[in-house]
Amino acid sequence: MNQSVTTKLTVAVLGPGGIGGLLAALLSRSGHRVICLARQDTADTLRRDGITVHSRQYGDFTAAVEADTELREPVDACLITVKHTALDAALPQVPPAAVGDALVVPFLNGVEHPAALRARYRPDLVAPAVIRTESTRVAPGVIEHGSPFIELDLAGDAVPRARLDVLAGHLSAAGTTARVAGDETAALWAKMVFLAPFALLTTRYGVPLGTARTRHRDELEALVAETAAVSRACGAPADPAQALARYDAFPAATKSSMQRDAEAGRPLELDAIGGALLRAADRHGVPVPVTERLVRELRAAGH
């Protein structure tokens, strides 16, 4: 992918749900060719109807996309936007031979997935990304984008910087706030420090962020401190005060994606978030008693 930002890309999106569907629609609206990879029924719907977005930031619009059940041709980038719980089942839709020289860009929660993807694809093509936004698929091809922003960090310590810069430029031109992070570990853990306390607390008590940050403030502060300590032990700087300030700035009604999954009876990314945090804490000998209790209670509840 040596194109300039003015050149149009061909982008595959594996899992056109809340995040993938939103990015697919924005890239298509910006003039790029987008191929969504999904189950047959969803692919049929997307080919026929496109993707409709209802957004506080972008208004309402519909974007045409192509769709298939499997990647069958070269692309410039393949965005991996399935849930972690669906990753193993979905990856056969993106055969390594079809990926070729494309960037593989996972937008997954957690910190352990880059190693798994580098075992399947060329390590210098795997560019982990983190995204901060609230977006939900309410029906196949229908996306509700609730937050007034989309912030993206692209990383990949082994990926040529020029390729990351080009993709970030295209994503920014499509309407997101995208940048290239210089340190992959720091980028992934910066998301984890924010996400893990938010996801665990809102899901455990079944409350939106506004209630979690007031009624359960002591636990939130403890979770942030524990996650930040693990992050620092893994070599990524973390600022607990900054994380708490970000929670306080979010709309009170904000729910975590894990909480939405619990409400809908879907599998939770508990192992990718809480489990990964506990494993990292154990490796580095960092005590995380509040995190351990919440993960234990969520698992005991059948999650």
Helices and strands as residue ranges (DSSP letters): E 10-14, H 18-29, E 33-37, H 40-49, E 51-55, E 59-63, E 66-68, E 77-80, G 84-86, H 87-90, G 91-93, H 96-99, E 103-106, H 113-120, G 123-125, E 129-132, E 135-139, E 142-145, E 151-154, H 161-173, E 177-180, H 184-205, H 209-215, H 217-233, H 240-249, H 257-264, H 270-270, I 271-275, H 276-284, H 289-300
